[in-house]
Amino acid sequence: MKQPTIAQPIIDAHESNTTVDRYIVRPEDIALDLDATARSAANGRVFWEGEHLIHLGYRNIDCELLLSNLSSEVKESFKKHVLSFADSQRFSLTVVMHLVSAFCTASKGKPPSIFDTTWVTHVVQNASVRTRTFQARIFLDYWKDRYPNAATDDALNLLAQIAPPPCTSNNVESDDPEKSWLTDEEYDDILIATWNNYELTGSTQPALIRLLALQYARRPSQISALKFGDLKSGSMKAITQLHENEIHFPSVKEQGVETEFRGGKFEIHPIADHLWNMLMIQRQEIIAAFEVELGSAVPLEEIDKLPIFTTHSQIIKAFKILSEILDRDPLINLDDELFHLRAQTIGRVIQLNYNFSIKSLRARLPVRPDSHRTGKPLVFNAIRLRHTRARKLARMGVPKPILSYWLGHNHGEAIDSYYNDPAEEARKLNERMSPGLVPIAQAFHGRIIATDAEATYPDNPLKSLEFAKDGWLKNIGRCGRLSFCTTSSIPLPCYRCRSFEPLVDAPHEEVLKALQFRQAQENEIVKLGNRRDMLIPIDLSDDIRAVERCIQLCKIKREQK
């Protein structure tokens, strides 16, 4: 290797030939190791190993087929710019890896020789690519700006015109009892199953994961990123006015942060004593697990850097990657994300699909409770728990801005995808709709049926709605909802429900008379001198209006026969 010239720092900038003593300073002499800071497999977390794209400690994508028809020049440019695009932090590493994986999957059977409209037309048939057309266009634009032969202009224009697939369903707002919010009974059954399994196995780690999910409804990635430094007590607390200790969850999905792992703000929550005590048990077990691998005690100042959730095998794997691949001392890098359990693993634990201790020994899974709505084993995940907790808090009267903060949202509109607050919707009607439109919005909108056979669920006896009058039950219609209705005063509010299917010949007039009589009683109780003159009468006008509209539509339907 050529030795650089050693020169004295005396330079005459006015001379045409810059000299130092008797040496001429040449560009190759001062351009010392310009590649010293270049990204390499030893220093980067995302790198190529042959035709495999590797996110260290996370996943390995085989891109051989995707790259098979590209010229050597285009292939090397693609590989180079995937890495630089990941470094640009335009999207998270997870998104970049998902995008490349989608390219690989969609290109099976027709690997590209050029990224043109033919390739775009082929790959967008794949759902994974179709949902990532925006990210695909941004990456190809980035690549083309630096390598003009990357993709054709027509391909980029076509990507820009392709809309993502329509959202056909929203699980958290679904009426499906296997996808939507959990009832109180289902939620309690999961809680009981978690505690029973803890008592049976004594395994603190999976029990803590499930209890934190049940209590706070945090995303698996937030639970995965927790460190013992996120547990605050005494003077370390952020909200000193409260008696309880605190847990600070790292945020996720926050844009503009320098690093994807624990790079954003923290969400502060008080924590109950029973969870705190379990976390202290977990703390001792995690410290012991690290000391086995270190061969010595964990320094006191390093304990807060340790992950709350990990395993012996994860610790061993992280030590090996840090020391052998990244050439870093594990002892001074105990805060590295490689030590943490993956979010996917946390999600499987929450779903009762996985159970393990810190020693990675699989323990007996909790007994999965049956749903009282379906009679089948209860299906649940982190999203369902999140929606359920939001709904519970909303029903307790928690204001929407506070609930939005509690869920870790940056703007109030995001909360609409997690819960449906009837009180909030009523407020919006009052504020945004004119008085003339409110009666229409709150009137009957159901589907009138001639017989039970025309109902959505004709053979389900639980869907029958009856009205009690003079000791008799009179059938007035059917419920068209998939799940069980939580309305306590059935069937009167059903007249304002879109899922109500009233029978055309049912005694709806009797329901109307009963409502009008009840409204008269309510108005009577607030007369001056009455014992209840401090109470506000119940306003049944919306129900009365809905029943009146139902009667009118039934009359029209009878006349059309």
Secondary structure, DSSP 4 states (H G I P E B T S, - for coil): -PPPP---S---TTSSS-EETTEE--HHHH---TTTTS--TTT-SEEEETTEEEETTTEEEE-HHHHTTS-HHHHHHHHHHHHHHHHTTSS-HHHHHHHHHHHHHHTTTS--SSBSHHHHHHHTTSHHHHTTHHHHHHHHHHHHHH-TTSB-HHHHHHHHHPPPPP----GGG---TTTSPPPHHHHHHHHHHHHHHHHHH--HHHHHHHHHHHHH---HHHHHT-BGGGEE-GGG-S-TTSSSEEEEEEP-S-TT-S-SSS-S-EEEEEE-HHHHHHHHHHHHHHHHHHHHHHSSPPPGGGGGGSBSS--HHHHHHHHHIIIIIS---GGG-TT-GGGSPPHHHHHHHHTTS--B-TT--B-PPPPPPBPTTTSSBPP--HHHHHHHHHHHHHHTT--HHHHHHHTT-SSGGGGGGT---HHHHHHHHHHHS-TTTHHHHTS-----BSSGGGSSSTT-GGGEEEEEETTEEEEEEEE--SS----TTTTGGGGG-TTEEEBTTS-HHHHHHHHHHHHHHHHHTTSTT-TTTTSPPP--HHHHHHHHHHHHHHHHHHHT-
